Amino acid sequence: MEREQMLKENYAVYLLQDQTYRFPSFGREDVWELGCDLVESCKTFDGPLAVEIYIGDVMMFRYFPPETGTLHEMWLGRKRSTVRALGKSSMLVAAELAVNGQTITDVVPGLPKKDDYADCGGGFPLRMQDGCVFGFAGVSGMADTLDHAALIGGLDRFFRRRGWIE
């Protein structure tokens, strides 16, 4: 019940994050810088965090520090599937489900395998300002709230360095 309450209380924050971190421009050369910003953000947390970035269906960046591996890869895949299916951060999805009293199978009709999706933090859509989703960024390795915080920290760093947000 504590988690559900936390998700409900933070719903507006997660929604604002999905609206704030939209790219005015993005090219393949930006992938490296975003990836490095995500890694730097992850290093501020006490635990190994894996990072990946996809543009479309192509993995463009991946960082798996010591003590990360297959389990992290599996969670990143689940988060990526959720973001791709719903076009929202996986944390926003979790919050919406809590607010509406639903499960992931309620909102993804014909879900092939429930275990292929995750309603937890750590996955974020890469989206242009016009709303077009062009990729995915993900972090996995700790409690999902920390995965999400590390992910947002990296996005925030990337956007601030460019002057896209203050």
C-alpha positions, -999 to +999 in steps of 0.1 A: +000+000+000+029+024+007+041+021-029+007+027-043+002+058-022+037+071-032+028+066-069-005+084-065+011+113-047+038+117-073+016+112-104+018+149-113+056+149-110+060+120-133+035+136-158+055+168-157+087+149-164+072+133-194+062+167-207+095+185-198+121+162-212+112+166-249+139+172-274+139+202-298+165+183-318+184+150-315+208+132-338+229+101-336+259+122-323+238+132-293+234+096-282+269+094-268+265+126-248+231+115-234+245+081-225+275+096-207+251+120-188+230+090-178+261+071-166+274+101-146+240+104-129+240+067-121+274+070-105+259+093-079+238+064-066+250+036-043+248+006-065+255-007-100+232+006-126+230-005-162+221+020-189+209+016-225+196+039-252+177+028-283+169+049-313+140+031-330+148-006-328+186+000-328+206-002-296+229+029-298+244+030-263+249+004-235+268+006-203+269-024-179+294-018-150+307-046-129+280-064-109+254-059-137+244-085-162+216-106-175+191-097-149+196-060-156+192-067-193+159-085-187+145-056-167+156-031-192+138-051-219+106-051-198+108-014-193+115-008-230+085-028-239+063-008-216+076+025-229+072+014-265+036+001-260+023+031-241+046+060-252+051+071-215+078+067-189+075+034-171+072+053-138+043+074-152+026+041-163+030+027-128+015+059-113-014+059-137-022+023-129-022+031-092-044+062-097-069+042-118-067+010-098-056-010-129-029-035-139-007-035-169-029-061-186-059-037-182-042-011-203-024-031-230-051-051-247-040-085-260-008-084-240+012-113-254+031-120-221+026-100-190+062-108-180+075-089-210+063-056-194+071-037-162+051-011-144+080+004-125+105+032-129+136+032-151+123+035-186+117+068-205+106+077-240+129+098-261+104+122-276+106+153-299+088+184-288+061+177-314+053+145-295+070+119-318+087+092-298+119+082-315+136+061-289+141+048-253+165+054-225+166+030-196+183+025-162+182-007-141+199-020-111+183-007-079+148-001-065+127+013-094+123+047-077+161+050-077+164+038-113+139+065-122+158+092-102+191+083-119+174+084-153+158+118-147+191+130-133+209+122-166+181+137-187+182+168-166+219+171-169+217+167-207+189+193-211+206+219-188+239+217-206+221+226-238+201+254-222+168+236-230+157+239-194+168+262-165 
